[in-house]
Amino acid sequence: MKLHYYPATDSLYIELSEFSSTDSQEVAPGIVLDFDNDGHLVGIDIDHAGQVVDLSSLEALGLPLATLRAV
């Protein structure tokens, strides 16, 4: 899973899979879910993320992480 933040547009993309998105569905204003060919969720796009989520910290609780990278 990867988190991509784009300050110019204040958007956050949560990449859940490396599969390409072939379908998208807006589930709430500014919240778009991306799906692959098989209908599996591959990403979440949040427009105006700073108004929707707290971007000041990130916590990973109980995840079986093999690696953790900050870029």
WOHU-V829235 format. One record per residue. N is the residue number from 1. RES is the residue in one small letter. SS is DSSP state (A for helix, B for strand, O for the rest). Layout:
N_RES_SS / N_RES_SS
This chain:
1_m_O / 2_k_B / 3_l_B / 4_h_B / 5_y_B / 6_y_B / 7_p_O / 8_a_O / 9_t_O / 10_d_O / 11_s_B / 12_l_B / 13_y_B / 14_i_B / 15_e_B / 16_l_O / 17_s_O / 18_e_O / 19_f_O / 20_s_O / 21_s_O / 22_t_O / 23_d_B / 24_s_B / 25_q_B / 26_e_B / 27_v_B / 28_a_B / 29_p_O / 30_g_O / 31_i_B / 32_v_B / 33_l_B / 34_d_B / 35_f_B / 36_d_O / 37_n_O / 38_d_O / 39_g_O / 40_h_O / 41_l_B / 42_v_B / 43_g_B / 44_i_B / 45_d_B / 46_i_B / 47_d_O / 48_h_O / 49_a_A / 50_g_A / 51_q_A / 52_v_A / 53_v_O / 54_d_O / 55_l_O / 56_s_O / 57_s_O / 58_l_O / 59_e_O / 60_a_O / 61_l_O / 62_g_O / 63_l_O / 64_p_O / 65_l_O / 66_a_O / 67_t_O / 68_l_O / 69_r_O / 70_a_O / 71_v_O
